[in-house]
Amino acid sequence: MIEIEHLTRRYGPRAVVDDVSLTVQQGEIVALVGTSGSGKTTLLRMINRLIEPSSGRVRIGGTDTATLPPHQLRRRIGYAIQGHGLFPHRSVAQNIATVPRLLGWDRARIEARVDELLDLFQLPPAEFRNRRPQELSGGQQQRVGVARALAARPELLLMDEPFGALDPVIRAQAQQDLRRIQRELGTTLLLVTHDMTEAMFLAHRIAVMDHGRLLQCAPAREILTRPASPLVQALAGETARPFHLLSLSQVADLAQPGHAEGPPITPDTSLRDALAQCLWSGRDALPVKGGGVVTLAALRRAAAGAVPR
Ligand SMILES: Nc1ncnc2c1ncn2[C@@H]1O[C@H](COP(=O)(O)OP(=O)(O)OP(=O)(O)O)[C@@H](O)[C@H]1O
């Protein structure tokens, strides 16, 4: 668990992070979103003390981070940034092994961990272990960056726009990978993103910042249906709101008995994709694999904020 208490960072008279308090539970994903320059990166970097707070406190698993030497703290916290920050002259395996080596793990344990992570990120170890970062695609480099951040099984992973540079297809894949891996490992994750769709897909709660202040921290559905202020509403994207709401639920949540023509849709498809299929194929209902249907009428109700099930 991370407890952020009245955290403030000033540059001169100006507080760029202003009295922010936030608790993140073990295994939870919180996405930090907000206007440009609102203090998201500064808040993230105060957690691993790449930036020192002017006042306030961060506790990780009950320990006040100010009581630990920063280098020791950083070995307990994974950190992944846009552009990956891989060491160009080191192999993939050496990059991933960075923190385990600093922690003095023995060679066999490090090698086993590197291969385990490469497998987890679907990069076959025999093929990728000895490559240099420049011999990888952008998406592969990004996965190695996250694997490196996770290498020493950190209790907490901080990510700053980790998928910002990826094209939409690889980005969607990277988001799915991250969600799967986070579930498998149970890592607590704090993520800065500019992409509200990404925040909604990944996060249990979304923290919205503006001018250094935390305006609201709540599950996506609440941010969309009960924004704390007009600015939160604007940041959540007013025109995209129905589509965001649909993206939060799956066909399985809305399926009802019945029969419909055409190719079936799988129960784990998002309602947003189901709507797209209805519109594109001109159908009023889609059959669901395994039985039942999802109807355009039900999708419309869900898009207007009705909670499925
Ligand atoms: N070293 C510094 N000295 C003075 N001001 C700084 C310094 N670092 C950051 N700032 C200011 O602090 C504010 C918050 O910056 P920060 O990078 O945390 O914002 P952000 O929300 O991550 O922005 P973006 O979304 O544009 O990446 C900005 O106005 C920035 O100009």
The ligand as an SDF file (V2000), in Angstrom:
LIG
                    3D

 31 33  0  0  0  0  0  0  0  0999 V2000
   12.9080   21.8720  -12.0990 N   0  0  0  0  0  0  0  0  0  0  0  0
   11.8340   22.6450  -12.2480 C   0  0  0  0  0  0  0  0  0  0  0  0
   11.8830   23.9480  -11.9720 N   0  0  0  0  0  0  0  0  0  0  0  0
   10.7980   24.7380  -12.1000 C   0  0  0  0  0  0  0  0  0  0  0  0
    9.5910   24.3010  -12.5190 N   0  0  0  0  0  0  0  0  0  0  0  0
    9.4910   23.0130  -12.8170 C   0  0  0  0  0  0  0  0  0  0  0  0
   10.5810   22.1070  -12.7020 C   0  0  0  0  0  0  0  0  0  0  0  0
   10.1600   20.8780  -13.0580 N   0  0  0  0  0  0  0  0  0  0  0  0
    8.8710   21.0020  -13.4020 C   0  0  0  0  0  0  0  0  0  0  0  0
    8.4530   22.2710  -13.2550 N   0  0  0  0  0  0  0  0  0  0  0  0
    7.0950   22.7860  -13.5070 C   0  0  0  0  0  0  0  0  0  0  0  0
    6.2090   22.0410  -12.7310 O   0  0  0  0  0  0  0  0  0  0  0  0
    4.9730   21.8860  -13.3920 C   0  0  0  0  0  0  0  0  0  0  0  0
    4.5600   20.4320  -13.3480 C   0  0  0  0  0  0  0  0  0  0  0  0
    5.4220   19.6680  -14.1840 O   0  0  0  0  0  0  0  0  0  0  0  0
    5.1680   18.1260  -14.4320 P   0  0  0  0  0  0  0  0  0  0  0  0
    6.2240   17.6530  -15.3990 O   0  0  0  0  0  0  0  0  0  0  0  0
    5.0510   17.4280  -13.1530 O   0  0  0  0  0  0  0  0  0  0  0  0
    3.7430   18.1610  -15.1460 O   0  0  0  0  0  0  0  0  0  0  0  0
    2.9500   17.0370  -15.9240 P   0  0  0  0  0  0  0  0  0  0  0  0
    1.5580   17.0730  -15.4210 O   0  0  0  0  0  0  0  0  0  0  0  0
    3.6760   15.7320  -15.8420 O   0  0  0  0  0  0  0  0  0  0  0  0
    3.0160   17.6260  -17.3970 O   0  0  0  0  0  0  0  0  0  0  0  0
    2.8770   16.9570  -18.8510 P   0  0  0  0  0  0  0  0  0  0  0  0
    1.5280   16.3280  -18.8830 O   0  0  0  0  0  0  0  0  0  0  0  0
    2.9780   18.1300  -19.7700 O   0  0  0  0  0  0  0  0  0  0  0  0
    4.0060   15.9670  -18.9930 O   0  0  0  0  0  0  0  0  0  0  0  0
    5.1550   22.4430  -14.7910 C   0  0  0  0  0  0  0  0  0  0  0  0
    4.5490   23.7040  -14.8520 O   0  0  0  0  0  0  0  0  0  0  0  0
    6.6560   22.5580  -14.9310 C   0  0  0  0  0  0  0  0  0  0  0  0
    7.0010   23.6330  -15.7620 O   0  0  0  0  0  0  0  0  0  0  0  0
  1  2  1  0
  2  3  1  0
  2  7  2  0
  3  4  2  0
  4  5  1  0
  5  6  2  0
  6  7  1  0
  6 10  1  0
  7  8  1  0
  8  9  2  0
  9 10  1  0
 10 11  1  0
 11 12  1  0
 11 30  1  0
 12 13  1  0
 13 14  1  0
 13 28  1  0
 14 15  1  0
 15 16  1  0
 16 17  2  0
 16 18  1  0
 16 19  1  0
 19 20  1  0
 20 21  2  0
 20 22  1  0
 20 23  1  0
 23 24  1  0
 24 25  2  0
 24 26  1  0
 24 27  1  0
 28 29  1  0
 28 30  1  0
 30 31  1  0
M  END
$$$$
